[in-house]
């Protein structure tokens, strides 16, 4: 199962880098979202996909059967942070589009003679 997750993580990272290298601001924002999803899957895979029992001490369950709660807590925190950053990027892009009328990064750069 780790091999399938590794391929999925690689595909998400590949798509994210491709989108982040484009000139459209909305594609860059989608790319950062895909990058964060790839990082979440990477944390989940590194934490181990095994463990069928909940992380509660009970009689008759060996220590190797427990699911590790630490990667899940890290991923939950990362999801909240990535949601906040994505929301901020979307508001910033919307405001830039309202002011400048474009989302092309080449046109948003400006020129030196503009004052």
Buried (B, 14 or more C-beta within 10 A) or exposed (E): EEEEBEEBBEEBBEBBEEBBEBEBBBBBBBBBBBBBBBBBBBBBBEBEEEBEBEEEEEEEEEEEEBBEEEBBEBBEEBEEEBEEBBEEBBEEBEEBBEEEEEBEEEEBEEEEEEE
